[in-house]
Amino acid sequence: METKWLEDFVSLAETRSFSRSAQLRHVTQPAFSRRIQALEAWAGADLVDRSSYPTRLTPAGKTMYDQALEMLQALQSTRSMLRAHASSDASMVGFAVPHTLAFTFFPRWVAQVQASFGPFKSRLIALNVHDAVMRLVEGGCDLLIVYHHSSQPLELDASRYEMVNLGQELLAPYCKPDNLGQPLFPLPGSSERPLPFLAYGPGAYLGRLTELILKEAGVPVHLERAYETDMAEGLKAMALEGLGVAFLPFSAVRDELQNGRLVNAALPGGPQFSLPMNLLGYREKPNPNHSNKENRVVHALWHFLQEQAAGLPLAG
């Protein structure tokens, strides 16, 4: 039995909706349903009455709900105590960051922040988007940094978490140039010769934003999936070898654009096939009853970021 099954079940009991809970848990509805079924198989009893709407718990489900809350609370308390023992340096700031941002945005951003705010110690935890969000929810980091677009919002409870805008970045198509410096695979391609598409795997956050770009392009885009991975750095490596077009954040290709190893695959004067994304930071709101336990470096850094963000607009 996995603890995430209990967390899924508690969410379902509280929302009474499979679709809503799947959104809150950052998984697809079929995957969420499979996890609830796995918990029922482990328990040896039906926990959910699927014949009613909104969803109701069976008598066994009500018992499981009460026990799940106790178990999760006990595990959370144990985790907090263990992490308190492990965190010998109270001035360390822990960041949970998706892999793409960890390789591209984060190092330069930290250097820029420290140049104005002052030096601080940091611990980077690089994960996929879902696991990075869950690391914040589970209390395993001080700050979460993620990409954000209004079409793919993160379902974080505004009463528990606060957000700060760290800037914007453009997601756009890139490929290797030819000998004249023009894109080897200029968009939008043609039906006779579709362009090799270096794509994100199913469910990847940047993949969903890429799909939005293609959907709203206004012209037919002819791409043939030639390779896929969840890692933007993996797509960039394939693009550098001349194997296709990849949609990448600007920070991932800044240096390659400057030295001419990659170019924008959209031709000047035509559709640009790009999408502005926000870079957002999240933290759990401080508990006024435990203010003396708050990491003072995190507190000061957060207010510094808020002051910086005061003049930054949000992308739609």
Buried (B, 14 or more C-beta within 10 A) or exposed (E): EEEBBBBBBBBBBEBBBBEBBBBBBBBEBEEBBBBBBBBBEEBEEBBBEEEEEEBBBBEBBEBBBEEBEEBBEEEEEEEEEEEEEEEEEEEBBBBBBBBBBBBBBBEEBBEEBEEEBEEBEBEBBBBBBBBBBBBBBBEBBBBBBBBBBEEBEBEBEEEEBBBBBBBBBBBBBBBBBEEEEEBBBBBBBEEEEBBBBBBBEEBBBBBBBBBBBBEEBEEEBBBEEBBBBBBBBBBBBBBBEEBBBBBBBBBBBEEBEEEEBBBBBBEEEEBBBBBBBBBBBBBBEBEEEEEEEBBEBBBEBBEBBBEBBEEBEBBE
